[in-house]
Amino acid sequence: MENYANIHSYDNVEKLQSELTGKEFEEYCRTKLDSAEGDLQFIKRHVYRNKPMNVCEIGTGNGKLLFRLEKEGLLCSALGYEVSKNRCNFAKRLQSFIDCKSSEIRNQNFLEDKDNNQKYDLIIAVDIVLQILSPLYDRAEEDVILWIKEHLKVGGGIFPRTGRLQWADATD
């Protein structure tokens, strides 16, 4: 079974916001960045170990969490995957607006990226990303877990928040 409708569910999210200018754009950006505060504080308290991290976010959306992590000095580097072209366009505009340079946003399905051999200290998948991926095809959930296992450093962790804060720690 293949069900790729889910992967297009965010196609038009932030399409209109990416056309905002001036003060409206700034206010929208600040609102988005502020909305990442809970996840940022959780990561600072429970994940960050006083050493800048390499982070990957699956379904990064507008990049707000990666950009907040960067601005807080928690990142060495970051890669965010997002399949919605509109959200990627907005993320790049937001990235420029707040002057973030350590984060890369890719308009790509992470499962199809054959060039990524990076290992990460933290892999993030918040806001129902895993629920969107699981029904894509029969082995999608297994492929996601295998991708995470392949790309997570020993001792790294995954932050798969789906509604309440959660944390998983890799020990081998």
C-alpha positions in Angstrom: 0.0 0.0 0.0 1.3 3.5 -0.8 -0.4 6.6 0.6 1.6 9.7 -0.3 -1.3 12.1 0.4 0.2 12.6 3.9 3.5 13.8 2.6 1.7 16.6 0.7 -0.5 17.6 3.7 1.7 20.7 4.4 2.2 21.8 0.8 0.4 25.2 1.2 1.3 25.9 4.8 3.0 29.3 5.1 2.5 30.0 1.4 0.7 33.3 2.3 3.0 34.1 5.2 6.0 33.9 2.9 4.6 36.8 0.9 4.3 39.1 4.0 6.5 42.1 4.1 7.8 44.6 6.7 6.3 44.6 10.2 3.8 41.8 9.4 6.6 39.5 8.4 8.7 40.4 11.5 5.7 39.8 13.8 4.9 36.4 12.2 8.6 35.4 12.5 8.7 36.4 16.2 5.5 34.5 16.9 6.9 31.3 15.2 10.2 31.6 17.0 8.5 32.1 20.3 6.4 29.0 19.7 9.5 26.8 19.8 10.3 27.9 23.4 9.0 24.8 25.1 11.0 22.4 23.0 14.1 24.6 23.2 13.9 24.6 27.0 13.4 20.9 27.2 16.4 20.3 24.9 18.5 22.7 27.0 17.6 21.0 30.3 17.5 17.3 29.3 19.6 16.9 26.1 22.3 19.5 25.8 25.6 18.5 27.5 27.6 21.8 27.3 28.9 20.8 23.9 27.5 22.1 20.6 25.5 19.4 18.8 25.1 18.1 15.3 21.3 18.0 14.9 18.9 16.7 12.2 15.2 17.6 12.2 12.8 15.5 10.1 9.9 17.6 9.0 11.5 20.8 10.0 8.7 23.0 8.7 9.8 26.6 8.9 13.0 25.7 10.8 12.1 27.6 13.9 13.4 25.0 16.4 16.8 24.6 14.6 17.2 28.4 14.3 16.4 28.8 18.1 18.9 26.1 18.9 21.5 27.9 16.8 20.8 31.3 18.3 21.2 29.8 21.8 24.6 28.4 20.8 23.6 24.8 21.1 24.5 23.8 17.6 27.6 22.9 15.8 25.6 22.2 12.7 22.0 21.4 11.8 20.2 19.9 8.8 16.4 20.2 8.5 14.4 18.1 6.0 11.1 19.5 4.8 9.0 18.2 1.8 6.9 21.4 1.5 8.5 23.8 -0.9 6.5 26.7 0.5 7.7 25.9 4.0 11.3 25.6 2.8 11.0 29.0 1.1 9.7 30.6 4.2 12.4 28.8 6.3 15.1 30.3 4.1 13.6 33.7 4.5 13.3 33.3 8.3 16.9 32.0 8.4 18.1 35.1 6.6 16.0 37.4 8.7 17.5 36.2 12.0 20.9 35.6 10.5 21.4 31.9 11.1 24.4 30.3 9.3 24.9 26.8 10.9 21.5 25.4 9.8 20.7 24.0 6.4 17.2 23.4 5.2 16.7 20.8 2.4 13.5 20.6 0.4 13.7 16.8 0.3 12.3 13.6 1.8 15.0 12.5 4.2 14.5 8.8 3.3 15.5 9.6 -0.3 18.7 11.5 0.5 21.4 9.1 -0.5 24.2 11.8 0.1 23.7 12.1 3.8 26.3 10.0 5.7 26.3 12.3 8.8 25.8 11.0 12.3 23.8 13.2 14.7 23.8 13.9 18.4 20.1 14.6 18.2 17.4 13.7 15.7 14.2 15.7 16.1 10.8 14.7 14.8 8.1 16.8 16.5 4.5 17.7 15.7 3.0 14.5 14.3 5.9 14.0 11.8 6.1 10.3 12.6 2.4 9.8 12.3 2.5 11.4 8.9 5.3 9.1 7.7 4.0 5.8 9.1 1.2 5.3 6.6 3.2 6.3 3.5 3.8 2.7 2.5 3.9 -0.7 4.2 7.5 -0.5 5.4 7.7 3.3 6.0 7.8 3.1 9.8 10.5 0.5 9.7 12.5 2.5 7.2 12.2 5.6 9.4 13.6 3.6 12.4 16.4 2.2 10.3 17.3 5.6 9.0 17.4 7.0 12.6 19.5 4.1 13.7 21.9 4.6 10.8 22.3 8.4 11.5 22.3 8.6 15.2 25.6 8.7 17.1 26.2 6.3 19.9 25.0 8.2 23.0 22.8 10.4 20.8 19.1 10.8 21.2 15.8 11.3 19.4 13.2 13.8 20.4 10.0 12.6 18.9 7.5 14.8 20.6 3.9 14.1 19.5 2.0 16.2 22.0 3.7 15.8 25.3 7.5 16.1 25.8 9.3 12.8 25.2 12.9 11.8 25.0 14.6 8.6 23.9 18.3 7.9 24.5 20.5 5.7 22.3 22.9 3.6 24.3 24.5 1.4 21.7 
